[in-house]
Amino acid sequence: MSDAHTNDDHNHGIGHITPVSLLVGIFALLIFFTVLTVAVTYVDLGPANIWIALGVAVVKGALVGLYFMHLRYDSPFNGLILVTAFLFLAVFIGISLMDTGEYQRNIPPPPTVRPVTG
């Protein structure tokens, strides 16, 4: 049996060991960003509210993907693809939400329903 395919650099049976302190720190950041998201809803920033909420969601999604899904320790290209996908998703959702606001003023209010008296 040939050992041509064995390589010490690619040890597929052993995962990356993440220190508990790092995971607790990332968890604390996620809690902070959740509190920030809720706090921003109490401040009227106009159209910037949706962009701030989407930006915080991108950061939180990237933190979860990079640290809890261990993409941080995988190929850097995979982490870049993840963060880029989240950014594009936030931009597409933000533009869609801005566009729906333009059409809401053209929608007539629903008719009022009068109770039937007999």
N, C-alpha and C positions, 0 to 999 in steps of 0.2 A: 504494500500500500504506500503510495507516494504522499509525502507531506508538502507538496508544492503549494497547496492552497492555505496552509496555516500561516498566519501573520499575527504578530503580537499587537500590532496597531489596531486591529479590528477584532476586539474581544466582544462578541455579540451576546455572550451569556451574562455579562456583568453590566448593570446600569450605573448611571451617574449618581453618586451619593451627595445629596444636597444638605447642607447644614440646617438644623432646625431653626437657628437664629435668623437665617436668610428667609426661610419660609414664613416665619412669624413677622419679619419686617415687611415682606411683600403683602401679607395679610393685613397688616396695619395700614399700609398704603391703600389697599383696596377699600378698607373701611373709611379712611380719610376721603377718598374720592367719592364714595357713596354719600357721605355727609355733605361734601361740596356740591354734589348734584342736587340734593334736596335743598340746600341753602340757596342755590341759584334760582330755584323755582319761586322763592319768596321775593326776589328782586326783579323788577320789570326792566329788562334791558332791550326790549323790543325784539327785533329779528335776531339779535345776538344770542338770545337764550337757547335757541335750538342748536346753534353752532357750538356753544359752550358745552351743552349736554352731549352732543355727538363727539366732541373732542375728548371729554372725560370718558365716554364709553369706549373710544378707540384706545385710550391709555389703559383702561382697566382690562379690556380684551387682550391687549398686547402683553400686559403683565401676566395674566392667566396663561396665555399660550406660551410665553417665553419661559416662565419659571415653574408653573405647576404641570405643564405638559412637556417640560424639559427641552423645548426648542432652543433655549439659550445655549445649551451644550451640544446641540446638533450642528449640522453644517450652517454657517452664517447665512448662506443663501436661503435656507428654509425660513429662518427668522425674518429676513428681509421680505420675503414673499408674504408672510403672515401679516406683518405690519403694513405693507403696501396694500394688501387686500382690505384690511380694516379701514385704511384711509380712503380708498376709493369707495367703499361701501358707505362711509359717513358722508362723503361728498355727494354721492348719488341720492341718498336719502334726504340730505339737506336741500338739494336742488329740487327734488320732487315735492317736498313740503312747502318750499317757497312758491312753487308753481301752483299748488292747490289753493293757496291763499288768494291768488289772483282771480280764481274762478268763483269763489264763495260769494262775492258781492253780486254776481249775476244770477244766483239761484233764488227764485222767489220763495217766500216763506210758505210753509204748508198751510192749506186751508183750515179754518177753524171748524170743528165739528159741533153742530148744535144738537143738543139732546132732543129726542123725539118725545113730544108730549101728546098724550092722547086722551 
